[in-house]
Amino acid sequence: MPPAVKANLGYTPPDGGWGWAVVFGAFISIGFSYAFPKSLTIYFKEIQKYFTVSYSEIAWVSSIMLAAMYAGGPVSSILVNRYGSRPVVIMGGLMVGVSMVAASFGTTIMHLYLLVGVIGGFGLSFNLQPSLTIIGKYFQVKRPMANGLAMAGSPVFLFTLAPLNQFLFDNFGWRGAFMILGAIVMNCCVAGALMRPVKMKTVQKDPDAATNGTTTEKAGATEGIANLEAGGLLSDTEPKQKKGGCADKCLDLSLFKHRGFIIYLIGNVVMFFGFFAPVVFLAPYAKGIGIDNYQAAFLLSIFALVDMFARPGTGLIANTKWIRPRIQYFFSISVAYNGVCHLLCPFLAVHLGYAGLVIYAVFFGLAFGMVCALLFEVLMDLVGAERFSSAVGLVTIIECGPVLLGPPVAGFLVDVFDDYKYMYWACGIMMLSPGIFLFIMNYFNYKRLDQEERQRQSGTTGLGSVTRSIMEERGAGEERTISKDLEMFDEEGQ
């Protein structure tokens, strides 16, 4: 399987300038993508009464929206690879806005499933993936910091949309609020307009560097290799580029042969079964042990506030020279840290009561923010910016299963045991196990990459020597041929 690759874009990313405007646009798009489905739960009780449906039926609106957002990953990646990030984000903003306005006229719960869930979810998908992809086009050195700032949009928007939705509901009802939210989410179109394609500045090599012996030697070896390939002398060792079908052209399916990508995918699929459920059940858990509604709701505010600062802070730390070369370890520790928080939560709640849950909310907010800030950065570190669009599309379509099933499975544990602590312990194990798995497998992956790099360097040196020998032999043969021609010419002249 091929090793993890570094970004080889063929140009130098600006690492600033208009890129910060792009980060601001991604901040808006990502903020709406993650916070919008969660914020709509404020309207569920009124909608449930209006359509006379059960709570489980109305809860499917957010579940379908989140699942569609993840399932739309490959479609979004194909469109980004074909048209770029700007038009896809603008189209996504239009889809979500129109779906919310149309849903305000809905007469059955099925209308909300289709409009808000499916169409709105796909629209959010068209906001999420392009925003993540274009950051890799604009940033390389400062990419972890840029990703951390962009991902901070999720807690900021969740912190803002919750009271805004309550205000809209109190004054305009759920139908009027849906129309206003449709207009507000159109700001994703403005965010998409900021994502102009990067101006590519091709890296030019210094011609004076040819005077350097090492550079000249490498250039000669490269030219010799090209000549050998043209002559078919390396046909047995150099793989030919395969002509794939439409799927291979639109999505890079060779990623499933990528060692680092497979490790990341396995760890994340397990992780997402226990990733969102602790947030969903934090307030109900507090109410279940006798804490009043306002104090229980305040736990989520504490969590979101800490998460808000944890994401950019994690991006700054990940961008340091000590963490960046081995950022996969940092991500593994962050995942395991989440699991430890969940395992300790019931003990804090039993022995310290509300104060224990406040401590848990603070440390959980920090852990959650760390994982979210690194989630896509480590994927880009593994596959490179050029293949990231395909990678994130493939990852999200696979992750939509655990994202959709995780909270219902956690709720099933609560129903069976009539206690939230077993659910938190299960989520802790589901986070701690992939954290340990990722740490161990990344250790072997880094070790294997180092070995492959040493082999490549020694192979390049040896191939350069072989190439020079062949070129010298070719040159000597040409000289002998020219000498024979001159001798024949002299004999004919005599």
C-alpha positions as CSV (number, residue, x, y, z in Angstrom):
1,M,0.0,0.0,0.0
2,P,1.3,3.5,-0.7
3,P,2.6,5.6,2.1
4,A,1.2,8.8,3.3
5,V,2.1,11.6,1.1
6,K,2.8,15.3,1.6
7,A,1.0,18.0,-0.3
8,N,2.4,18.2,-3.8
9,L,0.2,20.8,-5.4
10,G,2.6,22.0,-8.1
11,Y,2.4,25.6,-6.6
12,T,3.2,27.4,-3.4
13,P,0.1,27.9,-1.2
14,P,-0.1,31.6,-0.1
15,D,-0.5,30.6,3.6
16,G,-2.3,33.9,4.3
17,G,-3.5,36.9,2.3
18,W,-6.9,36.1,0.9
19,G,-6.7,32.7,2.5
20,W,-7.9,34.3,5.8
21,A,-11.0,35.5,4.0
22,V,-11.5,31.9,2.8
23,V,-11.1,30.7,6.4
24,F,-13.8,33.2,7.5
25,G,-16.1,31.8,4.7
26,A,-15.3,28.3,5.9
27,F,-16.1,29.3,9.5
28,I,-19.6,30.4,8.4
29,S,-20.2,27.3,6.2
30,I,-18.9,24.8,8.7
31,G,-20.7,26.5,11.6
32,F,-24.1,26.2,9.8
33,S,-23.3,22.6,8.7
34,Y,-22.8,21.3,12.2
35,A,-24.9,23.6,14.4
36,F,-28.0,23.8,12.2
37,P,-29.4,20.3,12.7
38,K,-28.9,20.5,16.5
39,S,-30.5,23.9,16.9
40,L,-33.7,22.8,15.2
41,T,-34.6,20.6,18.2
42,I,-36.1,23.7,19.9
43,Y,-39.1,23.5,17.5
44,F,-39.7,19.8,17.9
45,K,-42.1,19.9,20.7
46,E,-44.4,22.4,19.0
47,I,-44.2,20.5,15.6
48,Q,-44.9,17.3,17.4
49,K,-48.2,18.7,18.8
50,Y,-49.1,20.3,15.4
51,F,-48.7,17.1,13.4
52,T,-49.8,14.8,16.3
53,V,-46.8,12.5,15.9
54,S,-44.6,10.8,18.5
55,Y,-41.3,12.2,19.7
56,S,-39.3,9.4,17.9
57,E,-41.0,10.4,14.6
58,I,-40.1,14.1,15.0
59,A,-36.6,13.2,16.1
60,W,-36.0,11.6,12.7
61,V,-35.9,15.1,11.2
62,S,-32.5,15.9,12.7
63,S,-31.2,12.3,12.2
64,I,-32.1,12.3,8.5
65,M,-30.5,15.7,8.1
66,L,-27.3,14.6,9.7
67,A,-27.2,11.3,7.8
68,A,-27.9,13.1,4.5
69,M,-25.1,15.6,5.3
70,Y,-22.6,12.7,5.7
71,A,-24.1,10.6,2.9
72,G,-23.8,13.5,0.5
73,G,-20.0,13.5,0.9
74,P,-19.1,11.6,-2.3
75,V,-21.5,13.7,-4.4
76,S,-20.0,16.9,-2.9
77,S,-16.5,15.7,-3.6
78,I,-17.3,14.9,-7.2
79,L,-18.7,18.4,-7.7
80,V,-15.7,20.0,-6.0
81,N,-13.3,18.1,-8.2
82,R,-15.2,19.1,-11.3
83,Y,-16.3,22.7,-10.5
84,G,-14.4,23.9,-7.5
85,S,-15.5,24.9,-4.0
86,R,-17.1,28.3,-4.7
87,P,-20.2,27.2,-6.9
88,V,-20.8,24.1,-4.7
89,V,-21.0,26.1,-1.5
90,I,-23.3,28.7,-3.1
91,M,-25.5,25.9,-4.4
92,G,-25.6,24.3,-0.9
93,G,-26.6,27.5,0.7
94,L,-29.5,27.9,-1.8
95,M,-30.6,24.3,-1.2
96,V,-30.8,24.7,2.6
97,G,-32.5,28.2,2.4
98,V,-35.1,27.1,-0.1
99,S,-35.8,23.8,1.8
100,M,-36.4,25.7,5.0
101,V,-38.8,28.2,3.4
102,A,-40.6,25.4,1.6
103,A,-40.8,23.4,4.9
104,S,-42.7,26.3,6.5
105,F,-45.6,25.5,4.2
106,G,-45.5,21.7,5.0
107,T,-48.7,19.9,6.0
108,T,-47.3,16.5,7.0
109,I,-44.3,15.2,8.8
110,M,-43.2,13.6,5.5
111,H,-42.8,17.0,4.0
112,L,-40.3,17.9,6.8
113,Y,-38.4,14.6,6.3
114,L,-38.0,15.4,2.6
115,L,-37.4,19.1,2.7
116,V,-35.5,19.7,5.9
117,G,-34.0,16.2,6.2
118,V,-33.0,15.1,2.7
119,I,-32.7,18.4,0.7
120,G,-31.5,20.4,3.6
121,G,-29.0,17.7,4.6
122,F,-27.5,17.5,1.1
123,G,-27.3,21.3,1.1
124,L,-25.3,21.2,4.3
125,S,-23.0,18.5,2.8
126,F,-22.3,20.9,-0.1
127,N,-21.3,23.5,2.5
128,L,-19.0,21.2,4.6
129,Q,-16.7,19.3,2.2
130,P,-15.8,22.2,-0.1
131,S,-15.0,24.5,2.9
132,L,-12.6,21.8,4.3
133,T,-11.0,21.2,0.9
134,I,-10.3,24.8,-0.1
135,I,-8.4,25.4,3.1
136,G,-5.8,22.8,2.0
137,K,-5.4,24.8,-1.3
138,Y,-4.6,28.0,0.5
139,F,-2.6,26.8,3.4
140,Q,0.3,24.4,4.0
141,V,2.5,25.7,6.8
142,K,-0.3,27.3,8.8
143,R,-2.9,24.7,7.8
144,P,-3.6,23.2,11.3
145,M,-4.2,26.7,12.7
146,A,-6.5,27.6,9.7
147,N,-8.5,24.3,10.2
148,G,-8.8,25.0,13.9
149,L,-10.2,28.5,13.3
150,A,-12.6,27.2,10.6
151,M,-13.9,24.4,12.8
152,A,-14.5,26.8,15.6
153,G,-17.6,27.9,13.7
154,S,-19.6,24.9,15.0
155,P,-19.6,25.8,18.7
156,V,-19.9,29.6,18.0
157,F,-23.0,29.1,15.8
158,L,-24.5,26.5,18.2
159,F,-24.0,29.0,21.0
160,T,-25.7,31.7,18.9
161,L,-28.5,29.8,17.2
162,A,-29.9,28.3,20.3
163,P,-31.2,31.6,21.9
164,L,-32.0,33.0,18.4
165,N,-34.2,30.1,17.6
166,Q,-36.0,30.4,21.0
167,F,-36.6,34.1,20.2
168,L,-37.9,33.4,16.7
169,F,-40.2,30.7,18.0
170,D,-41.6,32.9,20.8
171,N,-42.4,35.7,18.3
172,F,-43.2,34.0,15.0
173,G,-44.0,30.4,15.7
174,W,-42.3,27.5,14.0
175,R,-43.5,28.3,10.5
176,G,-42.4,32.0,10.6
177,A,-39.1,30.9,12.2
178,F,-38.4,28.4,9.4
179,M,-38.9,31.2,6.8
180,I,-36.5,33.5,8.7
181,L,-33.9,30.7,9.2
182,G,-34.1,30.0,5.5
183,A,-33.1,33.6,4.8
184,I,-30.4,33.5,7.5
185,V,-28.8,30.4,6.1
186,M,-28.5,32.0,2.7
187,N,-25.4,33.7,4.2
188,C,-23.7,30.5,3.1
189,C,-23.9,31.8,-0.4
190,V,-21.9,34.9,0.7
191,A,-19.4,32.6,2.4
192,G,-19.1,30.6,-0.8
193,A,-18.4,33.8,-2.8
194,L,-15.3,34.4,-0.6
195,M,-13.9,31.0,-1.7
196,R,-12.3,32.2,-5.0
197,P,-9.9,29.7,-6.6
198,V,-6.3,30.1,-5.4
199,K,-3.9,31.9,-7.8
200,M,-1.4,29.3,-8.6
201,K,2.3,30.4,-8.5
202,T,4.3,27.5,-10.0
203,V,7.5,26.8,-8.1
204,Q,10.5,27.7,-10.3
205,K,13.8,26.1,-9.7
206,D,16.9,28.4,-9.5
207,P,18.9,27.9,-12.7
208,D,22.1,28.8,-10.9
209,A,21.6,25.8,-8.7
210,A,22.8,23.7,-11.6
211,T,26.3,24.7,-10.6
212,N,25.9,22.7,-7.4
213,G,27.3,19.2,-7.8
214,T,24.5,17.5,-5.9
215,T,21.7,19.3,-7.8
216,T,23.4,18.6,-11.1
217,E,23.7,14.9,-10.2
218,K,20.0,14.7,-9.3
219,A,19.0,16.5,-12.4
220,G,21.1,14.1,-14.5
221,A,19.6,11.1,-12.7
222,T,16.1,12.4,-13.3
223,E,16.8,13.0,-17.0
224,G,18.3,9.6,-17.3
225,I,15.3,7.9,-15.6
226,A,13.0,9.7,-18.1
227,N,15.1,8.4,-21.0
228,L,15.0,4.9,-19.6
229,E,11.3,5.0,-19.1
230,A,10.9,6.3,-22.7
231,G,12.9,3.4,-23.9
232,G,10.9,0.9,-21.9
233,L,13.9,-0.2,-19.9
234,L,12.1,0.2,-16.6
235,S,8.7,-1.3,-17.7
236,D,9.0,-4.1,-15.2
237,T,9.6,-1.9,-12.1
238,E,7.7,1.3,-12.8
239,P,3.9,1.0,-12.6
240,K,1.9,2.4,-15.5
241,Q,-0.9,4.9,-14.9
242,K,-4.2,3.1,-15.1
243,K,-7.1,4.4,-17.0
244,G,-10.0,4.1,-14.6
245,G,-13.7,4.6,-15.2
246,C,-16.0,7.4,-14.2
247,A,-15.8,6.5,-10.5
248,D,-12.0,6.5,-10.5
249,K,-11.9,9.9,-12.3
250,C,-14.4,11.5,-10.0
251,L,-13.4,9.8,-6.7
252,D,-9.9,8.5,-5.9
253,L,-10.9,4.9,-5.0
254,S,-7.2,3.9,-4.8
255,L,-7.4,5.5,-1.3
256,F,-8.7,2.1,-0.1
257,K,-5.2,0.8,-0.8
258,H,-3.7,3.6,1.3
259,R,-2.4,2.2,4.6
260,G,-2.8,5.4,6.6
261,F,-6.3,6.1,5.2
262,I,-7.5,2.6,6.2
263,I,-6.1,3.1,9.8
264,Y,-7.9,6.4,10.0
265,L,-11.1,5.0,8.7
266,I,-11.3,2.0,11.0
267,G,-10.6,4.2,14.1
268,N,-13.1,6.8,13.1
269,V,-16.0,4.4,12.4
270,V,-15.7,2.9,15.9
271,M,-15.2,6.4,17.4
272,F,-18.4,7.9,15.9
273,F,-20.6,5.3,17.7
274,G,-19.7,7.1,21.0
275,F,-18.9,10.6,19.7
276,F,-22.2,12.5,19.7
277,A,-24.3,10.6,22.3
278,P,-22.7,12.1,25.4
279,V,-23.6,15.6,24.2
280,V,-27.1,14.6,23.4
281,F,-27.7,13.0,26.8
282,L,-25.8,15.4,29.0
283,A,-28.8,17.6,29.9
284,P,-31.2,14.6,30.4
285,Y,-28.6,12.9,32.6
286,A,-28.4,16.0,34.8
287,K,-32.2,16.2,35.1
288,G,-32.3,12.5,35.9
289,I,-30.2,13.0,39.0
290,G,-32.4,15.9,40.3
291,I,-30.9,19.0,38.8
292,D,-33.3,21.6,37.6
293,N,-33.9,22.4,33.9
294,Y,-32.0,25.7,33.8
295,Q,-28.9,24.3,35.5
296,A,-29.0,21.3,33.2
297,A,-29.2,23.5,30.1
298,F,-26.3,25.6,31.4
299,L,-24.1,22.5,31.2
300,L,-24.4,22.6,27.4
301,S,-23.5,26.3,27.4
302,I,-20.3,25.6,29.5
303,F,-19.5,22.7,27.1
304,A,-20.0,24.9,24.0
305,L,-18.0,27.8,25.5
306,V,-15.0,25.6,26.3
307,D,-15.3,23.9,22.9
308,M,-15.3,27.4,21.2
309,F,-11.8,28.2,22.5
310,A,-10.4,24.6,22.4
311,R,-10.6,24.3,18.6
312,P,-8.4,27.3,17.6
313,G,-6.1,26.6,20.6
314,T,-5.7,23.0,19.4
315,G,-4.9,24.3,15.9
316,L,-2.2,26.6,17.3
317,I,-0.6,23.7,19.3
318,A,-0.8,21.3,16.3
319,N,1.0,23.9,14.1
320,T,4.1,23.9,16.4
321,K,7.3,22.2,15.2
322,W,7.1,19.7,18.0
323,I,3.6,18.4,17.2
324,R,3.2,18.9,13.4
325,P,5.6,16.1,12.3
326,R,3.7,13.5,14.4
327,I,0.2,15.0,14.5
328,Q,-1.4,11.6,14.3
329,Y,-0.2,10.9,17.8
330,F,-1.8,14.1,19.0
331,F,-5.2,13.1,17.4
332,S,-5.0,9.6,19.0
333,I,-4.4,11.0,22.4
334,S,-7.3,13.4,21.9
335,V,-9.7,10.5,21.1
336,A,-8.5,8.5,24.1
337,Y,-8.9,11.6,26.3
338,N,-12.6,11.8,25.3
339,G,-13.0,8.2,26.4
340,V,-11.4,8.8,29.8
341,C,-13.8,11.8,30.4
342,H,-16.9,9.7,29.6
343,L,-15.7,6.8,31.9
344,L,-15.2,9.3,34.8
345,C,-18.5,11.2,34.3
346,P,-20.7,8.9,36.4
347,F,-18.2,8.9,39.3
348,L,-18.1,12.7,39.2
349,A,-21.9,13.0,39.1
350,V,-22.4,10.5,42.0
351,H,-19.7,12.0,44.4
352,L,-19.8,15.7,43.5
353,G,-23.3,16.2,42.1
354,Y,-23.8,19.2,39.9
355,A,-20.2,20.4,40.5
356,G,-19.0,17.1,39.2
357,L,-21.0,17.5,36.0
358,V,-19.7,21.1,35.6
359,I,-16.1,19.7,35.8
360,Y,-17.0,17.0,33.3
361,A,-18.6,19.6,30.9
362,V,-15.3,21.7,31.0
363,F,-13.0,18.7,30.4
364,F,-15.4,17.2,27.8
365,G,-15.6,20.5,26.0
366,L,-11.9,20.6,25.8
367,A,-11.6,17.0,24.6
368,F,-14.4,17.4,22.1
369,G,-12.9,20.6,20.6
370,M,-9.5,18.9,20.3
371,V,-10.9,16.0,18.3
372,C,-13.0,18.3,16.0
373,A,-10.1,20.6,15.3
374,L,-7.9,17.7,14.3
375,L,-10.5,15.4,12.7
376,F,-9.9,16.6,9.1
377,E,-6.4,18.0,9.5
378,V,-5.0,14.5,10.2
379,L,-6.8,13.1,7.2
380,M,-5.2,15.8,5.0
381,D,-1.9,15.1,6.6
382,L,-2.3,11.4,5.6
383,V,-3.5,11.7,2.0
384,G,-2.3,15.2,0.9
385,A,-4.3,18.2,-0.2
386,E,-4.8,16.9,-3.7
387,R,-6.6,13.7,-2.7
388,F,-8.3,15.2,0.3
389,S,-11.6,16.0,-1.5
390,S,-12.0,12.4,-2.5
391,A,-10.9,11.2,1.0
392,V,-13.4,13.3,2.9
393,G,-16.2,12.2,0.6
394,L,-15.4,8.5,1.1
395,V,-15.0,8.9,4.9
396,T,-18.3,10.8,5.4
397,I,-20.4,8.3,3.4
398,I,-19.1,5.5,5.6
399,E,-19.4,7.5,8.8
400,C,-23.0,8.3,8.2
401,G,-23.9,4.9,9.6
402,P,-22.4,5.3,13.1
403,V,-23.5,8.9,13.2
404,L,-27.1,7.9,12.5
405,L,-27.1,4.8,14.8
406,G,-24.9,6.1,17.7
407,P,-27.5,8.1,19.7
408,P,-30.4,5.6,19.2
409,V,-28.1,2.8,20.4
410,A,-27.1,4.9,23.4
411,G,-30.8,5.6,24.1
412,F,-31.5,1.9,24.0
413,L,-28.9,1.3,26.8
414,V,-30.7,4.0,28.9
415,D,-34.1,2.3,28.3
416,V,-32.7,-1.2,29.2
417,F,-30.8,-0.3,32.4
418,D,-32.9,2.8,33.3
419,D,-29.6,4.6,34.2
420,Y,-27.4,6.9,32.1
421,K,-24.1,5.7,33.6
422,Y,-24.0,2.5,31.5
423,M,-24.4,4.6,28.4
424,Y,-21.5,6.9,29.4
425,W,-19.3,3.9,30.2
426,A,-20.1,2.3,26.8
427,C,-19.3,5.6,25.0
428,G,-16.1,5.9,27.0
429,I,-15.0,2.4,25.8
430,M,-16.0,3.3,22.2
431,M,-13.8,6.3,22.4
432,L,-10.9,4.9,24.4
433,S,-10.5,1.8,22.3
434,P,-10.1,3.6,18.9
435,G,-7.7,6.1,20.6
436,I,-5.4,3.3,21.7
437,F,-5.8,1.5,18.3
438,L,-4.9,4.7,16.4
439,F,-1.9,5.4,18.6
440,I,-0.5,1.9,18.1
441,M,-1.2,1.6,14.4
442,N,0.2,5.1,13.7
443,Y,3.4,4.1,15.5
444,F,3.9,1.2,13.1
445,N,2.8,3.4,10.2
446,Y,5.3,6.1,11.0
447,K,8.0,3.4,11.4
448,R,7.1,1.9,8.1
449,L,7.1,5.3,6.4
450,D,10.6,6.0,7.7
451,Q,11.8,2.7,6.3
452,E,10.2,3.3,2.9
453,E,11.7,6.8,2.8
454,R,15.2,5.4,3.5
455,Q,14.7,2.7,0.8
456,R,13.5,5.4,-1.7
457,Q,16.6,7.5,-1.0
458,S,19.0,4.6,-1.4
459,G,17.1,3.4,-4.5
460,T,17.3,6.8,-6.1
461,T,21.0,7.0,-5.4
462,G,21.6,3.5,-6.9
463,L,19.3,4.2,-9.9
464,G,21.3,7.4,-10.5
465,S,24.5,5.4,-10.6
466,V,23.0,2.9,-13.0
467,T,21.6,5.7,-15.2
468,R,25.0,7.4,-15.4
469,S,26.7,4.1,-16.3
470,I,24.2,3.5,-19.1
471,M,24.5,7.0,-20.4
472,E,28.3,6.7,-20.4
473,E,28.1,3.5,-22.3
474,R,25.6,5.0,-24.7
475,G,28.0,8.0,-25.2
476,A,31.0,5.7,-25.7
477,G,29.0,3.7,-28.3
478,E,28.1,6.8,-30.1
479,E,31.7,8.0,-30.2
480,R,32.8,4.6,-31.6
481,T,30.1,4.8,-34.3
482,I,31.2,8.3,-35.3
483,S,34.8,7.2,-35.5
484,K,34.0,4.3,-37.8
485,D,31.9,6.6,-40.0
486,L,34.9,9.1,-40.2
487,E,37.3,6.2,-41.1
488,M,34.9,5.0,-43.9
489,F,34.5,8.6,-45.2
490,D,38.4,9.0,-45.4
491,E,38.8,5.6,-47.2
492,E,36.2,6.6,-49.8
493,G,37.8,9.9,-50.3
494,Q,41.2,8.3,-50.9
